[in-house]
Amino acid sequence: MSNATIQLTPPLRDYLLSVGVNEPALLKQLRDETAQLAEARMQICPEQGAFMGWLARTLGVRHALEVGVFTGYSSLCVALAATDARITALDVSEEYTTVARRYWKQAGVDGRVDLRLGPAVKSLDNLVSEGASGQYDFAFIDADKSEYADYYERCLVLLRPGGVILFDNVLWAGHVIDPSATDDDTLAIRALNEKLRTDSRIDQVMLPVGDGVTLCRKR
């Protein structure tokens, strides 16, 4: 027993991955290809992907929303786990989402993914205008940190009661507790964390998975 989260040393994390994550070969191939990119740090870790897939299947997700696609690892995790799920995927990069499209097609899930390129706030507003409010079971937010609060408010409108939003990078490599870190992204994440802690519209929990995730269940 332990009254605090244990530190994951590299050997202990290797053990976790060996017994706690059953990563399909296609996902590993995508992760390995993404690791060669200049922005590889934007890739979520495999244990987080496994957690997201488990969560999507457990929730019985039919309609998922992703804000920030990158090369498609997280959306593919959800699509493979929740085989009836349709995913609305939002991003601004044609380059990176071209990789995502290729892997969605290889996995046979491309027909269930609606990719919308453009600023995410505008795409979310368009979804609301199209009458999608209250239609989504699950949302994953992992895009421009300075706009996290704007994504949150719109995703909350689009989410059904009982639906879940998952935020990535809420620990921000430890910068959230560094008083000398005053850049826009760090300030935005700190502000969001405080907002979620006291928001009566949700039930929330922060977990030390990857770079920190917060799950918010809409009341």
C-alpha positions in Angstrom: 0.0 0.0 0.0 1.1 3.6 -0.5 -0.4 6.9 0.5 1.1 8.7 -2.5 1.6 7.9 -6.2 4.9 6.1 -6.7 7.5 7.5 -9.1 7.8 5.6 -12.4 11.5 4.9 -12.9 12.4 3.9 -16.5 12.6 0.2 -15.6 9.3 0.3 -13.8 7.7 2.1 -16.7 9.1 -0.6 -19.1 7.4 -3.2 -16.8 4.2 -1.3 -16.9 4.2 -1.2 -20.7 5.1 -4.9 -20.9 2.2 -6.1 -18.8 -0.3 -3.2 -18.7 -0.6 -2.1 -22.4 -1.6 -4.3 -25.2 -0.7 -2.0 -28.1 -1.9 -3.2 -31.5 0.9 -3.4 -34.1 -0.6 -0.7 -36.2 -0.6 1.7 -33.3 3.0 1.0 -32.5 3.9 1.5 -36.2 2.2 4.9 -36.1 3.9 5.8 -32.9 7.3 4.8 -34.3 6.8 6.8 -37.4 5.7 9.9 -35.4 8.8 9.6 -33.3 10.8 10.6 -36.3 9.1 13.9 -36.7 10.4 17.2 -35.4 7.3 17.7 -33.2 7.3 14.1 -31.9 6.9 15.4 -28.3 3.3 16.1 -29.2 2.6 12.4 -29.4 0.7 10.9 -26.4 2.3 8.0 -24.6 1.1 4.4 -25.2 -0.2 4.0 -21.7 -2.4 7.1 -22.1 -3.6 5.7 -25.5 -4.5 2.4 -23.8 -6.3 4.3 -21.0 -8.3 6.4 -23.6 -9.3 3.3 -25.5 -10.4 1.5 -22.3 -12.4 4.5 -21.3 -14.1 4.9 -24.6 -15.1 1.2 -24.6 -16.2 1.3 -21.0 -18.4 4.4 -21.6 -19.9 2.9 -24.7 -18.9 5.9 -26.7 -20.8 6.4 -30.0 -19.9 10.0 -30.7 -16.4 11.3 -29.9 -14.8 14.7 -30.4 -11.1 15.3 -30.7 -9.6 18.7 -30.5 -6.0 18.3 -31.7 -5.3 15.3 -33.9 -1.6 15.5 -34.8 -0.8 12.1 -36.5 -3.9 10.4 -35.3 -2.7 8.1 -32.5 -5.3 9.1 -29.9 -8.2 9.0 -32.4 -7.1 5.6 -33.6 -7.0 4.3 -30.0 -10.6 5.4 -29.5 -11.8 4.1 -32.9 -10.2 0.7 -32.4 -11.6 0.3 -28.9 -15.1 1.7 -29.5 -16.0 0.0 -32.7 -19.3 1.8 -33.2 -17.9 5.3 -32.4 -17.9 8.1 -34.9 -15.2 10.6 -34.3 -15.2 14.3 -35.2 -11.5 15.3 -35.4 -10.4 18.9 -35.4 -6.9 20.2 -36.4 -5.2 22.9 -38.4 -2.4 20.8 -39.9 -2.8 19.3 -43.3 0.7 17.8 -43.1 0.3 15.9 -39.8 -3.3 14.8 -40.4 -2.2 13.3 -43.8 -0.4 10.8 -41.7 -3.5 10.3 -39.6 -5.7 9.7 -42.6 -3.3 7.0 -43.9 -3.4 5.1 -40.6 -7.2 5.5 -40.3 -7.5 4.0 -43.7 -5.1 1.1 -42.9 -7.2 0.3 -39.8 -10.4 0.5 -41.7 -11.9 3.2 -39.5 -11.6 6.2 -42.0 -15.3 6.0 -42.7 -16.0 6.8 -39.1 -13.8 9.8 -38.8 -14.9 13.3 -39.8 -11.8 15.4 -40.1 -12.3 19.2 -40.1 -9.3 21.4 -40.8 -9.3 24.9 -39.4 -9.1 26.8 -36.1 -10.7 24.6 -33.5 -12.7 27.3 -31.9 -14.4 28.1 -35.2 -14.9 24.4 -35.9 -16.5 23.9 -32.5 -18.8 26.9 -33.0 -19.8 25.4 -36.4 -20.8 22.1 -34.7 -23.0 24.0 -32.2 -24.6 25.9 -35.1 -25.2 22.6 -36.9 -27.3 21.4 -33.9 -24.7 19.0 -32.3 -25.2 20.4 -28.8 -25.6 17.6 -26.3 -24.7 14.9 -28.9 -21.2 13.8 -27.9 -20.3 11.1 -25.3 -16.6 11.9 -25.1 -14.2 14.7 -26.0 -10.4 14.7 -25.9 -8.7 18.1 -25.8 -5.0 18.3 -26.7 -4.4 21.4 -28.8 -3.3 25.0 -28.4 -3.0 25.3 -24.6 -3.7 29.0 -24.6 -7.2 28.2 -25.9 -8.0 25.4 -23.5 -10.7 27.4 -21.7 -12.4 28.3 -25.0 -12.3 24.6 -26.1 -13.7 23.6 -22.7 -16.8 25.8 -22.8 -17.7 24.7 -26.3 -17.1 21.0 -25.7 -19.2 21.2 -22.5 -22.1 22.5 -24.7 -21.6 19.7 -27.2 -21.3 17.0 -24.6 -24.4 15.1 -23.3 -25.1 14.9 -19.5 -22.9 12.1 -18.2 -20.4 12.6 -21.0 -16.7 12.9 -20.3 -14.0 15.5 -21.4 -10.4 14.4 -21.1 -7.7 17.1 -21.0 -4.1 16.4 -21.8 -0.9 18.1 -20.5 -2.5 19.4 -17.3 0.8 19.0 -15.4 2.7 20.6 -18.3 6.0 18.9 -17.5 5.9 20.4 -14.0 5.8 24.0 -15.2 2.4 24.5 -13.5 4.2 24.7 -10.1 7.2 26.7 -11.3 6.6 30.3 -10.3 9.1 31.5 -12.9 7.1 30.0 -15.7 4.8 32.8 -16.9 4.4 32.1 -20.6 0.9 32.1 -22.1 0.5 28.3 -22.2 1.5 27.7 -18.6 -0.7 30.5 -17.4 -3.6 29.1 -19.4 -3.2 25.6 -18.0 -2.9 26.9 -14.4 -6.1 28.9 -14.9 -7.9 26.0 -16.4 -6.9 23.6 -13.6 -8.2 26.1 -11.0 -11.4 26.6 -13.0 -12.1 22.9 -13.3 -11.5 22.4 -9.6 -14.4 24.6 -8.6 -16.8 24.2 -11.6 -20.1 23.0 -10.4 -21.1 21.8 -13.8 -18.8 18.9 -13.7 -17.2 16.2 -11.5 -13.5 16.1 -12.1 -10.3 14.2 -11.2 -6.7 14.8 -12.2 -4.5 11.8 -12.8 -0.7 11.5 -13.3 -0.9 9.7 -16.6 1.5 10.8 -19.3 1.9 14.6 -18.8 -1.2 14.7 -16.5 -4.8 14.2 -17.6 -8.0 15.6 -16.1 -11.3 13.9 -16.6 -14.5 15.9 -16.4 -17.9 14.3 -16.2 -20.7 16.7 -17.2 -23.5 16.7 -14.6 
